[in-house]
C-alpha cells in the first residue's frame, strides 16, 4: 500500500531506543550501518530524509554503567548528556561513510508547541535540507522534565514530519504493525495492513510500552498517526530490528499503512491540529457540533461546559455531548470569561462581560475539525 519509498518526496524516519542500543554492549553499529545504507539510497533518488533518533539516555546509561535500575531525573539528564555526544558522533560517522552530511537538532516540547519557536525550528531544519544534510533530531533530554517533555519520540517524529511537510512518516518499531490486540498477549490477534482513519475502535487496540528502553508503545504510535494523517502525512509502522529496515518495506515485508487525510489541514492549522496537550476543553451541544462540521465558528451559545485554565489564544479541545473530541482551535476568551458566557446568545455577551467582545468563542479561521469515521481493513 505504500508503493515504493522512493516515490515519496520527503520522509521522516523514527528509530526507537531498543533498535539502536543493546543493553549490554551499547550501540548496534551493524544495524545502524544498514539503516544508513537505506537512507543513502533514498537521498540518491532525490528524497529528503529526516531522522528522529531515540537512544541518548539508553546509550548514556550503558556508557556510564548505570545498569537497568530506574534512574532519578538528574541521572537521566546526565545519561542523556553523555549519550547525545556518542549518538551524534555515531550518526555523523555512518552518514559520512556514505558521503552524507548530518546535523544534530535537539528540541524540547516548547520548540514545537510555541508558535515562534516552532517557526524557528522549521527554518533551521529547512536550511539543513537545502544544504543536503540529514537532520538527526531528538528531544533534548538534558533539560526536559516530566512536565515539559514529549516523553516519547513517536509524537515528536509526527510533529517534525508535519512541521516539515513530509509526505511519509516511518515508525521503525519492535513490532511489525498494528494488530487488533497486543499479539504477545493474545495469539488470536489479527494483523491490520491498512488503516483509513484512527478511530476510537483502533485506539482501543493499543497496548503499553514494549520494553524498559522505550517510553512509547502502540498508543503513542497511534497518537503520532493522528497528528500525521490529519496534516496529510501518510504513516507506516513496521518492524525495525531487521537489517536494512527501510528496504524491507519496499520488498513487501509486513507493515501497517495509515492513509493520510484526503482533505488535510495545512500551514497555520497544522500547528493547531498537532498541539499535544490542549490548555482546556469545551463541551458543546449537538447543534454546535453540526455547525462546526459545516464549517462555522463556535459560538458561546453552543458551549455547555468549560474546563481547564487557559488564556485567550491558547489551544482548546472541543468535545461533543458524548465526550469525543471533534475539533481543536484557538480560543478567543480567557477561561474565566468563557465560563461566564457559556450558553449565552451573542447579544447577551456584552452585558455580562461589560464590554463589546468577539461573537465567536473559537473562530472558524482558528479551528480544525476532525474527520468522520472511515472503515479499516483486517487480516485474519
Residue, then its C-alpha position, 0 to 999 in steps of 0.5 A: x500500500x505504500x508503493x515504493x519509498x522512493x516515490x515519496x518526496x520527503x520522509x521522516x524516519x523514527x528509530x526507537x531506543x531498543x533498535x539502536x542500543x543493546x543493553x549490554x554492549x551499547x550501540x548496534x553499529x551493524x544495524x545502524x550501518x544498514x539503516x544508513x545504507x537505506x537512507x543513502x539510497x533514498x537521498x540518491x533518488x532525490x528524497x529528503x530524509x529526516x531522522x528522529x533518533x531515540x537512544x541518548x539516555x539508553x546509550x548514556x546509561x550503558x556508557x556510564x554503567x548505570x545498569x537497568x535500575x530506574x534512574x532519578x531525573x538528574x541521572x537521566x539528564x546526565x545519561x542523556x548528556x553523555x549519550x547525545x555526544x556518542x549518538x551524534x558522533x555515531x550518526x555523523x560517522x555512518x552518514x559520512x561513510x556514505x558521503x552524507x552530511x548530518x546535523x544534530x537538532x535537539x528540541x524540547x516540547x516548547x520548540x514545537x508547541x510555541x508558535x515562534x519557536x516552532x517557526x524557528x525550528x522549521x527554518x533551521x531544519x529547512x536550511x539543513x535540507x537545502x544544504x543536503x544534510x540529514x537532520x538527526x533530531x531528538x528531544x533534548x533530554x538534558x533539560x526536559x522534565x516530566x512536565x515539559x517533555x514529549x516523553x516519547x519520540x513517536x509524537x515528536x517524529x509526527x510533529x517534525x514530519x508535519x512541521x516539515x511537510x513530509x509526505x511519509x512518516x516511518x515508525x521503525x518499531x519492535x513490532x511489525x504493525x498494528x494488530x487488533x490486540x497486543x499479539x504477545x498477549x493474545x495469539x488470536x490477534x489479527x494483523x491490520x495492513x491498512x488503516x483509513x482513519x484512527x478511530x476510537x475502535x483502533x485506539x482501543x487496540x493499543x497496548x503499553x510500552x514494549x520494553x524498559x528502553x522505550x517510553x512509547x508503545x502502540x498508543x503513542x504510535x497511534x497518537x503520532x498517526x493522528x497528528x500525521x494523517x490529519x496534516x496529510x502525512x501518510x504513516x507506516x509502522x513496521x518492524x525495525x530490528x531487521x537489517x536494512x529496515x527501510x528496504x524491507x518495506x519496499x520488498x513487501x515485508x509486513x507493515x501497517x499503512x495509515x492513509x493520510x487525510x484526503x482533505x488535510x489541514x495545512x500551514x497555520x492549522x497544522x500547528x493547531x491540529x498537532x498541539x499535544x496537550x490542549x490548555x482546556x476543553x469545551x463541551x458543546x451541544x449537538x447543534x454546535x457540533x453540526x455547525x462546526x462540521x459545516x464549517x462555522x465558528x463556535x459560538x458561546x451559545x453552543x458551549x455547555x461546559x468549560x474546563x481547564x485554565x487557559x488564556x485567550x489564544x491558547x489551544x482548546x479541545x472541543x468535545x461533543x455531548x458524548x465526550x469525543x473530541x471533534x475539533x481543536x482551535x484557538x480560543x478567543x476568551x480567557x477561561x474565566x470569561x468563557x465560563x461566564x458566557x457559556x450558553x449565552x446568545x451573542x447579544x447577551x455577551x456584552x452585558x455580562x462581560x461589560x464590554x463589546x467582545x468577539x461573537x465567536x468563542x473559537x473562530x472558524x479561521x482558528x479551528x480544525x475539525x476532525x474527520x468522520x469515521x472511515x472503515x479499516x481493513x483486517x487480516x485474519 
